[in-house]
């Protein structure tokens, strides 16, 4: 499976903090033998988030785009809005499963506004910004993603 990872963070994009969540997500993907073809950082600016996701999704080079960060309830958390604006279809069950599993680690997982959707033939998955939360959320749905990627490209459900 071909993956790209976008870290959404004002402080990381300004160089004030090291990106730890993007690399953690990339390591998780590589451990599953998924090809991480691109990674980038964007500030919490909706236009920049949308632009990068649109570029990657429309390129056809990736099966899944994973974002980390910007999914909370703060005023600068705009990743779900950017993702929703780009997607033709949402897959609420995957986002619900990430929150359901997240509550096992922290009750604050219910505050995540992560969404999962499809643009063209590419899945877009929002993950929390903490390395632990991002990896745990991805782990909650990882077994389903290869199947989802095949189905959105036209395969039948197995």
C-alpha positions in Angstrom: 0.0 0.0 0.0 1.3 3.5 -0.9 1.1 6.1 1.8 1.9 9.8 2.4 2.0 11.4 5.8 1.2 15.1 6.5 2.0 16.5 10.0 -0.3 19.5 10.7 1.3 21.8 13.4 2.0 25.5 13.6 5.0 25.0 16.0 6.5 22.2 13.9 6.1 24.1 10.7 7.9 27.1 12.3 10.7 24.9 13.5 10.0 25.4 17.2 9.4 21.7 17.9 10.6 18.5 16.3 8.0 16.5 14.4 7.6 13.3 16.4 4.1 12.2 15.3 4.8 12.1 11.5 7.9 9.9 11.9 6.1 7.7 14.4 3.3 7.2 11.9 5.8 6.5 9.1 7.6 3.9 11.2 4.3 2.2 12.0 3.5 2.1 8.2 6.9 0.7 7.2 6.6 -2.0 9.9 3.5 -3.1 8.1 5.4 -3.1 4.8 3.5 -0.1 3.5 5.5 2.2 1.2 5.8 5.7 2.6 6.3 7.8 -0.5 6.1 11.3 0.9 5.9 13.2 4.1 5.5 16.9 4.8 4.6 19.4 7.5 1.9 22.1 7.1 0.8 24.9 9.5 -2.7 24.8 10.9 -3.9 26.7 7.9 -6.9 25.2 6.1 -5.8 26.3 2.6 -2.4 24.8 3.0 -3.7 21.5 4.4 -6.3 21.3 1.6 -3.7 22.1 -1.0 -1.2 19.4 0.1 -4.0 16.8 0.4 -5.5 17.7 -2.9 -2.1 17.5 -4.6 -1.3 14.1 -3.2 -4.8 12.6 -3.7 -5.2 13.9 -7.2 -1.7 12.6 -8.2 -2.9 9.0 -8.0 0.4 8.1 -6.4 -1.0 7.1 -3.0 -3.6 4.8 -1.7 -3.9 6.4 1.7 -3.0 9.9 3.0 -2.5 10.0 6.8 -2.6 13.4 8.6 -1.5 13.9 12.2 -2.5 16.9 14.2 -5.2 19.5 14.1 -8.0 17.2 15.1 -8.8 18.6 18.5 -11.3 21.3 19.7 -8.9 24.2 19.7 -9.5 27.3 17.5 -6.6 26.4 15.2 -7.6 22.7 14.8 -8.8 22.7 11.2 -7.7 19.4 9.7 -11.2 17.8 9.8 -12.7 20.8 8.0 -9.9 20.7 5.3 -10.4 16.9 4.9 -14.2 17.1 4.7 -14.0 19.8 2.1 -11.9 17.6 -0.2 -13.7 14.3 0.2 -16.5 13.1 -2.0 -17.5 10.5 0.6 -16.9 10.1 4.3 -16.4 6.8 6.2 -17.6 7.6 9.7 -17.2 4.1 11.0 -13.4 4.2 10.8 -13.2 7.5 12.7 -15.7 6.1 15.2 -13.5 3.0 15.7 -10.4 5.1 16.3 -12.2 7.1 19.0 -13.7 3.9 20.5 -10.3 2.3 20.8 -8.7 5.5 22.0 -11.0 5.8 25.0 -9.3 2.6 26.3 -6.1 4.7 26.7 -7.6 8.1 27.6 -11.1 9.5 28.1 -10.0 12.5 26.1 -10.1 10.5 22.9 -13.8 11.4 22.5 -12.7 15.0 21.9 -11.0 14.0 18.7 -12.8 15.3 15.6 -10.8 13.1 13.2 -12.6 12.1 10.0 -11.9 9.5 7.3 -13.0 10.0 3.7 -12.4 9.3 0.1 -11.2 11.7 -2.6 -11.2 10.0 -6.0 -9.5 6.7 -5.3 -7.5 7.9 -2.3 -8.4 7.4 1.4 -7.7 10.3 3.7 -7.4 9.5 7.4 -7.0 12.1 10.2 -5.0 11.0 13.2 -4.4 12.9 16.5 -1.3 15.0 16.9 0.5 13.2 19.7 2.8 10.3 18.6 1.1 7.9 20.9 -2.4 8.9 19.9 -1.6 8.9 16.2 -0.1 5.4 16.3 -2.8 4.0 18.5 -5.5 5.5 16.3 -3.9 4.1 13.2 -3.5 0.7 14.8 -7.2 0.6 15.5 -8.0 0.6 11.8 -4.8 -0.6 10.2 -6.1 -4.0 9.3 -9.0 -2.5 7.4 -7.0 0.1 5.3 -5.6 -2.3 2.6 -9.1 -3.6 2.0 -10.6 -0.1 1.9 -7.9 1.0 -0.5 -8.7 -1.8 -2.9 -12.5 -1.3 -2.7 -12.3 2.5 -3.4 -10.2 1.6 -6.5 -13.0 -0.7 -7.7 -12.4 -4.1 -6.1 -15.3 -6.0 -4.7 -15.7 -6.6 -1.0 -14.1 -9.9 0.0 
